[in-house]
Amino acid sequence: MKVGVLKETKERERRVALSPDVARSLVKKEFDVLIESGAGEQSGFSDEEYTSAGAVVSTRSDVCNADVILKVEAPTVEEANLMRNEAISISFLYAYTRPELLSVFNERRISSFAMDAIPRISRAQKMDALSSQSNLAGYKTVIMGAHALGKIFPLMMTAAGTITPAKVLIFGAGVAGLQAIATAKRLGAMVEVTDVRPETKEQVESLGGRFLVVEGAEGVKTEGGYAREVSAEFLAKQKQLIEDRIKEADIVITTALVIGKKSPVLVTEEMVKTMKPGSVIVDMAVESGGNCALSELDKTVVKHGVTIIGESNLPSTLPVNASQLYATNISALLLHLATRDGFKWEMEEEITRGCLITHKGELVHEFTKSILSK
């Protein structure tokens, strides 16, 4: 079976779907691996490294003719039209946002698997690209925030006086939020955290953060570790709780996402006005609308004396590590779904069923169907 890796074309995307080491492991399992020339350059991987690993470096058209096409970002409509009929595509997809791409997949009878739809179960942990990439993003938010902040993080006692530790306020204790907590604590900051899921309190405290409890949080609906529905009443209570805390924060990091919906606005313009001059907001949800009312996509702006960072693709700012981890994730899924001779198509198996989006000309993913039918 031929596995092809396309060079990413989306602006600001520096990752690649396979690293040379993971390509080598697939070659050893008797897969033929084709890499588009230059695909790994921005991740620090040369064509020569792929060739040494046993892969074939080739043209875009040759790669698109492979049995399986691997990418980080969703294929473009143009790329989908270059794929052969009944090919297989594996990438991040967020299928409910790409109806035009799904139409091409179905016309070409391309079977598509979404890395963002891997079930959150223990045996799929090695395939969980959302977690691996969010982990890096959580780390990078703190580094970016620290770089923009005009003070240090740790308590420092000097002959010239004592420097008090920085205060970091984090919205969301998912994978990204937890890594942000750990990184900020390692740098010496005081960390406070709010999350709609009360079950995250223990994890936050185990990392040294202080959990801000919102009354009524037990009524929040979650699914697969994500918030599915948050009431206006809960958001009002959360807003009231953090209004006082945000005034004291040096850095605010927001990570709140609701799958299939626009991100909730957690930091209003009025809140920004109350923050200390020189403080920093890093909005990790900027691509899906933003948790801060004043954040701007892929821009760093200063408003009311507060620096607001709106980087949409944080994992791509760490392309070496991000590509290494993603390559492990996507190859683990490939090896679960297929052997060198072809795909197993175990349609009732939980992982297959969870991340298969289109198959034999039809949209088969129930959650995507439910979103697109609204």
C-alpha positions as a Markdown table, in Angstrom:
| # | Residue | x | y | z |
|---|---|---|---|---|
| 1 | Met | 0.0 | 0.0 | 0.0 |
| 2 | Lys | 1.3 | 3.4 | -0.9 |
| 3 | Val | 1.2 | 6.2 | 1.7 |
| 4 | Gly | 1.7 | 9.7 | 0.5 |
| 5 | Val | 2.5 | 12.8 | 2.5 |
| 6 | Leu | 1.7 | 16.2 | 1.0 |
| 7 | Lys | 3.4 | 19.5 | 1.8 |
| 8 | Glu | 1.2 | 21.8 | 3.9 |
| 9 | Thr | 0.0 | 24.9 | 2.0 |
| 10 | Lys | -2.1 | 26.7 | 4.6 |
| 11 | Glu | -0.6 | 30.0 | 5.7 |
| 12 | Arg | 1.3 | 29.8 | 9.0 |
| 13 | Glu | 1.4 | 26.0 | 8.9 |
| 14 | Arg | 4.9 | 24.6 | 9.4 |
| 15 | Arg | 4.2 | 21.1 | 10.4 |
| 16 | Val | 4.5 | 17.9 | 8.3 |
| 17 | Ala | 2.4 | 14.7 | 8.7 |
| 18 | Leu | 5.3 | 12.3 | 9.0 |
| 19 | Ser | 8.8 | 12.7 | 10.4 |
| 20 | Pro | 11.7 | 10.8 | 8.9 |
| 21 | Asp | 11.8 | 8.4 | 11.9 |
| 22 | Val | 8.2 | 7.5 | 11.7 |
| 23 | Ala | 8.5 | 7.2 | 7.9 |
| 24 | Arg | 11.3 | 4.7 | 8.5 |
| 25 | Ser | 9.1 | 2.6 | 10.8 |
| 26 | Leu | 6.3 | 2.4 | 8.2 |
| 27 | Val | 8.8 | 1.4 | 5.5 |
| 28 | Lys | 10.0 | -1.4 | 7.9 |
| 29 | Lys | 6.4 | -2.6 | 8.1 |
| 30 | Glu | 6.5 | -2.8 | 4.2 |
| 31 | Phe | 4.5 | 0.3 | 3.4 |
| 32 | Asp | 5.6 | 2.3 | 0.4 |
| 33 | Val | 6.1 | 5.9 | 1.7 |
| 34 | Leu | 6.0 | 8.9 | -0.8 |
| 35 | Ile | 6.9 | 12.4 | 0.4 |
| 36 | Glu | 6.3 | 15.5 | -1.6 |
| 37 | Ser | 9.6 | 17.3 | -2.1 |
| 38 | Gly | 10.1 | 20.0 | 0.5 |
| 39 | Ala | 7.3 | 18.7 | 2.8 |
| 40 | Gly | 9.5 | 18.6 | 5.9 |
| 41 | Glu | 11.6 | 21.7 | 5.3 |
| 42 | Gln | 9.8 | 24.0 | 7.7 |
| 43 | Ser | 9.9 | 21.3 | 10.4 |
| 44 | Gly | 13.6 | 20.9 | 10.1 |
| 45 | Phe | 13.5 | 17.7 | 8.0 |
| 46 | Ser | 15.3 | 17.6 | 4.7 |
| 47 | Asp | 14.4 | 15.5 | 1.6 |
| 48 | Glu | 17.7 | 13.6 | 2.2 |
| 49 | Glu | 16.6 | 12.5 | 5.6 |
| 50 | Tyr | 13.4 | 11.0 | 4.2 |
| 51 | Thr | 15.3 | 9.3 | 1.4 |
| 52 | Ser | 17.7 | 7.8 | 4.0 |
| 53 | Ala | 14.7 | 6.5 | 5.9 |
| 54 | Gly | 13.6 | 4.6 | 2.9 |
| 55 | Ala | 10.9 | 6.9 | 1.6 |
| 56 | Val | 10.6 | 8.1 | -1.9 |
| 57 | Val | 10.7 | 11.9 | -2.4 |
| 58 | Ser | 8.5 | 12.8 | -5.3 |
| 59 | Thr | 6.2 | 15.4 | -7.0 |
| 60 | Arg | 2.8 | 16.5 | -5.7 |
| 61 | Ser | 0.9 | 14.7 | -8.5 |
| 62 | Asp | 2.7 | 11.4 | -7.7 |
| 63 | Val | 2.0 | 11.7 | -4.0 |
| 64 | Cys | -1.7 | 12.5 | -4.7 |
| 65 | Asn | -1.9 | 9.2 | -6.6 |
| 66 | Ala | -1.1 | 7.2 | -3.4 |
| 67 | Asp | -3.6 | 4.9 | -1.8 |
| 68 | Val | -3.5 | 6.9 | 1.4 |
| 69 | Ile | -2.9 | 10.6 | 1.7 |
| 70 | Leu | -1.6 | 12.0 | 5.1 |
| 71 | Lys | -1.8 | 15.6 | 6.0 |
| 72 | Val | -1.8 | 17.8 | 9.1 |
| 73 | Glu | -4.4 | 20.4 | 7.9 |
| 74 | Ala | -7.5 | 19.3 | 6.0 |
| 75 | Pro | -6.9 | 18.8 | 2.2 |
| 76 | Thr | -8.0 | 21.7 | 0.1 |
| 77 | Val | -10.8 | 21.1 | -2.5 |
| 78 | Glu | -8.0 | 21.3 | -5.2 |
| 79 | Glu | -6.0 | 18.6 | -3.4 |
| 80 | Ala | -9.0 | 16.4 | -3.0 |
| 81 | Asn | -9.7 | 16.7 | -6.7 |
| 82 | Leu | -6.1 | 15.6 | -7.4 |
| 83 | Met | -6.5 | 12.4 | -5.4 |
| 84 | Arg | -7.5 | 9.3 | -7.2 |
| 85 | Asn | -11.0 | 7.9 | -6.8 |
| 86 | Glu | -11.6 | 5.8 | -3.7 |
| 87 | Ala | -8.4 | 7.0 | -2.1 |
| 88 | Ile | -8.1 | 7.4 | 1.7 |
| 89 | Ser | -7.4 | 10.8 | 3.4 |
| 90 | Ile | -6.2 | 11.1 | 7.0 |
| 91 | Ser | -5.8 | 14.6 | 8.6 |
| 92 | Phe | -7.3 | 17.1 | 10.9 |
| 93 | Leu | -10.6 | 17.8 | 9.3 |
| 94 | Tyr | -13.2 | 19.5 | 11.6 |
| 95 | Ala | -15.6 | 18.1 | 9.1 |
| 96 | Tyr | -18.6 | 20.1 | 10.2 |
| 97 | Thr | -16.8 | 23.3 | 9.0 |
| 98 | Arg | -15.9 | 21.9 | 5.6 |
| 99 | Pro | -19.2 | 20.9 | 3.7 |
| 100 | Glu | -17.7 | 21.8 | 0.3 |
| 101 | Leu | -14.7 | 19.4 | 0.9 |
| 102 | Leu | -17.1 | 16.6 | 2.1 |
| 103 | Ser | -19.0 | 17.0 | -1.2 |
| 104 | Val | -15.8 | 16.4 | -3.2 |
| 105 | Phe | -14.9 | 13.4 | -1.0 |
| 106 | Asn | -18.3 | 11.9 | -1.7 |
| 107 | Glu | -18.1 | 12.6 | -5.4 |
| 108 | Arg | -14.7 | 10.9 | -5.6 |
| 109 | Arg | -15.8 | 8.2 | -3.1 |
| 110 | Ile | -12.8 | 9.2 | -1.0 |
| 111 | Ser | -12.8 | 7.7 | 2.5 |
| 112 | Ser | -11.8 | 10.4 | 5.0 |
| 113 | Phe | -10.6 | 10.0 | 8.6 |
| 114 | Ala | -10.4 | 12.9 | 11.0 |
| 115 | Met | -7.6 | 13.2 | 13.5 |
| 116 | Asp | -9.8 | 15.6 | 15.5 |
| 117 | Ala | -12.5 | 12.9 | 15.9 |
| 118 | Ile | -10.3 | 10.2 | 17.6 |
| 119 | Pro | -12.4 | 8.8 | 20.5 |
| 120 | Arg | -11.0 | 9.8 | 23.9 |
| 121 | Ile | -10.5 | 6.3 | 25.1 |
| 122 | Ser | -7.5 | 4.7 | 26.7 |
| 123 | Arg | -6.5 | 2.4 | 23.8 |
| 124 | Ala | -6.6 | 5.4 | 21.4 |
| 125 | Gln | -4.2 | 7.6 | 23.5 |
| 126 | Lys | -1.3 | 7.1 | 21.1 |
| 127 | Met | -3.5 | 8.3 | 18.3 |
| 128 | Asp | -4.8 | 11.4 | 20.1 |
| 129 | Ala | -3.4 | 14.2 | 18.1 |
| 130 | Leu | -5.6 | 16.8 | 19.7 |
| 131 | Ser | -4.0 | 16.1 | 23.0 |
| 132 | Ser | -0.4 | 16.0 | 21.7 |
| 133 | Gln | -0.8 | 19.3 | 19.9 |
| 134 | Ser | -2.7 | 21.0 | 22.7 |
| 135 | Asn | 0.0 | 20.0 | 25.1 |
| 136 | Leu | 2.5 | 21.9 | 23.1 |
| 137 | Ala | 0.2 | 24.8 | 22.6 |
| 138 | Gly | -0.4 | 25.1 | 26.4 |
| 139 | Tyr | 3.3 | 25.3 | 26.9 |
| 140 | Lys | 3.8 | 27.9 | 24.2 |
| 141 | Thr | 1.0 | 30.2 | 25.5 |
| 142 | Val | 3.0 | 30.7 | 28.7 |
| 143 | Ile | 6.2 | 31.3 | 26.9 |
| 144 | Met | 4.6 | 33.9 | 24.6 |
| 145 | Gly | 2.8 | 35.5 | 27.5 |
| 146 | Ala | 6.1 | 35.7 | 29.5 |
| 147 | His | 7.9 | 37.2 | 26.5 |
| 148 | Ala | 5.3 | 39.9 | 26.2 |
| 149 | Leu | 5.1 | 40.7 | 29.9 |
| 150 | Gly | 7.3 | 43.4 | 31.3 |
| 151 | Lys | 8.2 | 41.5 | 34.5 |
| 152 | Ile | 9.6 | 38.1 | 35.6 |
| 153 | Phe | 7.5 | 35.2 | 36.8 |
| 154 | Pro | 9.2 | 34.0 | 40.0 |
| 155 | Leu | 9.5 | 35.6 | 43.5 |
| 156 | Met | 13.0 | 37.1 | 43.7 |
| 157 | Met | 14.6 | 38.5 | 46.8 |
| 158 | Thr | 17.5 | 40.8 | 46.1 |
| 159 | Ala | 19.6 | 43.4 | 47.9 |
| 160 | Ala | 17.6 | 46.0 | 45.9 |
| 161 | Gly | 14.3 | 44.7 | 47.1 |
| 162 | Thr | 11.8 | 41.8 | 46.7 |
| 163 | Ile | 10.1 | 41.1 | 43.4 |
| 164 | Thr | 6.7 | 39.5 | 43.9 |
| 165 | Pro | 5.7 | 36.6 | 41.7 |
| 166 | Ala | 3.6 | 37.1 | 38.6 |
| 167 | Lys | -0.1 | 36.1 | 38.7 |
| 168 | Val | -1.5 | 33.9 | 35.9 |
| 169 | Leu | -5.2 | 33.3 | 35.4 |
| 170 | Ile | -6.1 | 30.4 | 33.1 |
| 171 | Phe | -9.6 | 29.7 | 31.7 |
| 172 | Gly | -9.9 | 26.0 | 31.0 |
| 173 | Ala | -8.2 | 23.0 | 32.5 |
| 174 | Gly | -8.1 | 20.7 | 29.5 |
| 175 | Val | -4.9 | 19.4 | 28.1 |
| 176 | Ala | -3.7 | 22.8 | 27.0 |
| 177 | Gly | -4.7 | 24.5 | 30.2 |
| 178 | Leu | -3.1 | 21.8 | 32.4 |
| 179 | Gln | 0.2 | 22.2 | 30.5 |
| 180 | Ala | -0.1 | 26.0 | 30.9 |
| 181 | Ile | -0.5 | 25.6 | 34.6 |
| 182 | Ala | 2.5 | 23.3 | 34.9 |
| 183 | Thr | 4.7 | 25.6 | 32.8 |
| 184 | Ala | 3.7 | 28.8 | 34.6 |
| 185 | Lys | 4.3 | 27.1 | 38.0 |
| 186 | Arg | 7.7 | 25.9 | 36.9 |
| 187 | Leu | 8.6 | 29.4 | 36.0 |
| 188 | Gly | 7.5 | 30.5 | 39.5 |
| 189 | Ala | 4.1 | 32.2 | 38.9 |
| 190 | Met | 1.0 | 32.1 | 41.1 |
| 191 | Val | -1.7 | 30.3 | 39.1 |
| 192 | Glu | -5.5 | 30.5 | 39.3 |
| 193 | Val | -7.8 | 28.4 | 37.1 |
| 194 | Thr | -11.4 | 28.4 | 36.2 |
| 195 | Asp | -13.2 | 25.6 | 34.3 |
| 196 | Val | -16.8 | 24.7 | 33.6 |
| 197 | Arg | -16.1 | 21.1 | 34.6 |
| 198 | Pro | -15.8 | 20.6 | 38.3 |
| 199 | Glu | -14.1 | 17.3 | 37.9 |
| 200 | Thr | -10.9 | 19.2 | 36.8 |
| 201 | Lys | -10.4 | 20.7 | 40.3 |
| 202 | Glu | -8.2 | 17.8 | 41.5 |
| 203 | Gln | -6.0 | 17.9 | 38.4 |
| 204 | Val | -5.5 | 21.7 | 38.8 |
| 205 | Glu | -4.6 | 21.5 | 42.4 |
| 206 | Ser | -2.2 | 18.5 | 41.8 |
| 207 | Leu | -0.2 | 20.9 | 39.6 |
| 208 | Gly | -0.1 | 23.6 | 42.2 |
| 209 | Gly | -2.9 | 25.8 | 40.8 |
| 210 | Arg | -5.8 | 27.3 | 42.7 |
| 211 | Phe | -9.2 | 26.3 | 41.3 |
| 212 | Leu | -11.9 | 28.9 | 41.3 |
| 213 | Val | -15.2 | 27.2 | 42.0 |
| 214 | Val | -18.3 | 28.4 | 40.1 |
| 215 | Glu | -21.6 | 27.8 | 41.8 |
| 216 | Gly | -23.8 | 25.5 | 39.7 |
| 217 | Ala | -20.9 | 24.0 | 37.7 |
| 218 | Glu | -22.3 | 20.5 | 38.3 |
| 219 | Gly | -25.0 | 21.2 | 35.8 |
| 220 | Val | -22.7 | 21.7 | 32.9 |
| 221 | Lys | -23.1 | 19.0 | 30.1 |
| 222 | Thr | -19.8 | 17.4 | 28.9 |
| 223 | Glu | -19.0 | 14.7 | 26.4 |
| 224 | Gly | -15.7 | 13.1 | 25.7 |
| 225 | Gly | -14.0 | 15.5 | 28.1 |
| 226 | Tyr | -15.4 | 18.6 | 26.3 |
| 227 | Ala | -18.1 | 21.0 | 27.3 |
| 228 | Arg | -21.1 | 20.5 | 25.0 |
| 229 | Glu | -23.5 | 23.0 | 26.5 |
| 230 | Val | -22.9 | 25.8 | 28.9 |
| 231 | Ser | -25.9 | 27.8 | 30.1 |
| 232 | Ala | -26.1 | 31.6 | 30.1 |
| 233 | Glu | -26.7 | 31.4 | 33.9 |
| 234 | Phe | -23.5 | 29.6 | 34.4 |
| 235 | Leu | -21.5 | 32.0 | 32.2 |
| 236 | Ala | -22.9 | 34.9 | 34.2 |
| 237 | Lys | -21.8 | 33.3 | 37.5 |
| 238 | Gln | -18.4 | 32.6 | 36.1 |
| 239 | Lys | -18.1 | 36.2 | 34.8 |
| 240 | Gln | -18.9 | 37.5 | 38.2 |
| 241 | Leu | -16.4 | 35.3 | 39.9 |
| 242 | Ile | -13.5 | 36.2 | 37.6 |
| 243 | Glu | -14.1 | 39.9 | 37.4 |
| 244 | Asp | -12.3 | 40.5 | 40.6 |
| 245 | Arg | -9.5 | 38.0 | 39.9 |
| 246 | Ile | -8.7 | 39.4 | 36.4 |
| 247 | Lys | -7.9 | 42.8 | 37.9 |
| 248 | Glu | -5.0 | 41.3 | 39.7 |
| 249 | Ala | -3.7 | 39.0 | 36.9 |
| 250 | Asp | -0.5 | 39.7 | 35.0 |
| 251 | Ile | -1.3 | 37.1 | 32.3 |
| 252 | Val | -4.6 | 35.7 | 31.3 |
| 253 | Ile | -4.7 | 32.5 | 29.2 |
| 254 | Thr | -8.0 | 31.4 | 27.6 |
| 255 | Thr | -8.5 | 27.9 | 26.2 |
| 256 | Ala | -12.3 | 27.4 | 26.2 |
| 257 | Leu | -13.8 | 25.7 | 23.2 |
| 258 | Val | -17.3 | 24.3 | 22.6 |
| 259 | Ile | -17.2 | 21.7 | 19.8 |
| 260 | Gly | -19.4 | 22.7 | 16.8 |
| 261 | Lys | -20.1 | 26.1 | 18.2 |
| 262 | Lys | -18.4 | 29.6 | 18.4 |
| 263 | Ser | -16.2 | 29.9 | 21.4 |
| 264 | Pro | -17.8 | 31.7 | 24.4 |
| 265 | Val | -16.6 | 35.2 | 25.1 |
| 266 | Leu | -15.2 | 35.0 | 28.6 |
| 267 | Val | -13.2 | 38.2 | 28.8 |
| 268 | Thr | -15.3 | 41.3 | 27.8 |
| 269 | Glu | -13.9 | 44.7 | 26.8 |
| 270 | Glu | -15.0 | 46.0 | 30.2 |
| 271 | Met | -12.9 | 43.3 | 31.9 |
| 272 | Val | -9.9 | 44.3 | 29.8 |
| 273 | Lys | -10.3 | 47.9 | 30.9 |
| 274 | Thr | -10.0 | 46.8 | 34.5 |
| 275 | Met | -6.7 | 44.9 | 34.0 |
| 276 | Lys | -3.4 | 46.3 | 35.0 |
| 277 | Pro | -1.5 | 48.3 | 32.3 |
| 278 | Gly | 1.2 | 46.0 | 30.7 |
| 279 | Ser | -0.7 | 42.8 | 31.5 |
| 280 | Val | -1.1 | 40.2 | 28.7 |
| 281 | Ile | -4.0 | 38.0 | 27.4 |
| 282 | Val | -3.2 | 34.9 | 25.2 |
| 283 | Asp | -6.4 | 33.8 | 23.5 |
| 284 | Met | -6.0 | 30.2 | 22.4 |
| 285 | Ala | -9.6 | 30.1 | 21.0 |
| 286 | Val | -9.1 | 33.0 | 18.6 |
| 287 | Glu | -9.6 | 30.8 | 15.5 |
| 288 | Ser | -13.1 | 29.8 | 16.6 |
| 289 | Gly | -14.2 | 33.3 | 17.5 |
| 290 | Gly | -12.1 | 34.0 | 20.5 |
| 291 | Asn | -12.7 | 34.0 | 24.3 |
| 292 | Cys | -11.6 | 37.6 | 24.5 |
| 293 | Ala | -13.9 | 40.2 | 22.9 |
| 294 | Leu | -10.9 | 42.2 | 21.7 |
| 295 | Ser | -8.6 | 39.5 | 20.3 |
| 296 | Glu | -7.8 | 39.6 | 16.6 |
| 297 | Leu | -7.0 | 36.5 | 14.5 |
| 298 | Asp | -3.2 | 36.0 | 14.0 |
| 299 | Lys | -2.4 | 39.4 | 15.4 |
| 300 | Thr | -0.9 | 40.8 | 18.6 |
| 301 | Val | -2.6 | 44.1 | 19.5 |
| 302 | Val | -2.5 | 46.5 | 22.5 |
| 303 | Lys | -5.9 | 47.7 | 23.7 |
| 304 | His | -6.6 | 49.6 | 26.9 |
| 305 | Gly | -2.9 | 49.1 | 27.8 |
| 306 | Val | -3.2 | 45.3 | 27.6 |
| 307 | Thr | -1.3 | 43.2 | 25.1 |
| 308 | Ile | -3.7 | 40.6 | 23.5 |
| 309 | Ile | -2.1 | 37.7 | 21.5 |
| 310 | Gly | -4.3 | 35.9 | 19.0 |
| 311 | Glu | -2.1 | 33.2 | 17.4 |
| 312 | Ser | -4.4 | 30.7 | 15.8 |
| 313 | Asn | -1.9 | 27.9 | 15.2 |
| 314 | Leu | 0.3 | 27.6 | 18.3 |
| 315 | Pro | 1.6 | 24.0 | 17.7 |
| 316 | Ser | 3.0 | 25.2 | 14.3 |
| 317 | Thr | 5.2 | 27.6 | 16.2 |
| 318 | Leu | 7.0 | 24.5 | 17.6 |
| 319 | Pro | 7.1 | 22.6 | 14.3 |
| 320 | Val | 9.8 | 20.1 | 15.1 |
| 321 | Asn | 8.2 | 18.6 | 18.2 |
| 322 | Ala | 4.7 | 19.1 | 16.9 |
| 323 | Ser | 5.5 | 17.1 | 13.7 |
| 324 | Gln | 7.3 | 14.4 | 15.7 |
| 325 | Leu | 4.3 | 13.9 | 17.9 |
| 326 | Tyr | 1.7 | 14.2 | 15.2 |
| 327 | Ala | 3.6 | 11.7 | 13.0 |
| 328 | Thr | 3.4 | 9.2 | 15.9 |
| 329 | Asn | -0.3 | 9.9 | 16.3 |
| 330 | Ile | -1.2 | 9.5 | 12.6 |
| 331 | Ser | 0.9 | 6.4 | 12.0 |
| 332 | Ala | -0.6 | 4.7 | 15.1 |
| 333 | Leu | -4.1 | 5.3 | 13.6 |
| 334 | Leu | -3.0 | 4.1 | 10.2 |
| 335 | Leu | -1.5 | 0.9 | 11.7 |
| 336 | His | -4.7 | 0.4 | 13.7 |
| 337 | Leu | -6.9 | 0.7 | 10.6 |
| 338 | Ala | -4.7 | -1.1 | 8.1 |
| 339 | Thr | -2.0 | -3.5 | 7.2 |
| 340 | Arg | 0.5 | -3.2 | 4.3 |
| 341 | Asp | -2.1 | -5.1 | 2.2 |
| 342 | Gly | -5.0 | -2.7 | 2.8 |
| 343 | Phe | -7.6 | -1.4 | 5.2 |
| 344 | Lys | -9.6 | -3.7 | 7.5 |
| 345 | Trp | -12.8 | -1.6 | 7.4 |
| 346 | Glu | -14.1 | -2.8 | 10.8 |
| 347 | Met | -17.0 | -0.5 | 10.7 |
| 348 | Glu | -18.4 | -1.2 | 14.2 |
| 349 | Glu | -15.0 | -1.0 | 15.9 |
| 350 | Glu | -15.0 | 2.1 | 18.2 |
| 351 | Ile | -12.0 | 4.0 | 16.8 |
| 352 | Thr | -12.9 | 3.4 | 13.2 |
| 353 | Arg | -16.5 | 4.4 | 13.8 |
| 354 | Gly | -15.5 | 7.4 | 15.8 |
| 355 | Cys | -13.2 | 9.1 | 13.2 |
| 356 | Leu | -14.4 | 7.9 | 9.8 |
| 357 | Ile | -16.2 | 10.8 | 8.2 |
| 358 | Thr | -17.0 | 9.9 | 4.6 |
| 359 | His | -17.0 | 6.4 | 3.0 |
| 360 | Lys | -18.2 | 5.0 | -0.3 |
| 361 | Gly | -19.8 | 8.3 | -1.3 |
| 362 | Glu | -21.6 | 9.0 | 1.9 |
| 363 | Leu | -21.3 | 11.1 | 5.0 |
| 364 | Val | -21.2 | 8.4 | 7.8 |
| 365 | His | -20.1 | 10.4 | 10.9 |
| 366 | Glu | -23.2 | 10.9 | 13.1 |
| 367 | Phe | -22.0 | 14.0 | 14.9 |
| 368 | Thr | -21.0 | 15.7 | 11.7 |
| 369 | Lys | -24.4 | 14.9 | 10.3 |
| 370 | Ser | -26.1 | 16.4 | 13.3 |
| 371 | Ile | -24.2 | 19.7 | 13.0 |
| 372 | Leu | -24.6 | 20.0 | 9.3 |
| 373 | Ser | -28.3 | 19.3 | 9.4 |
| 374 | Lys | -29.0 | 22.2 | 11.7 |
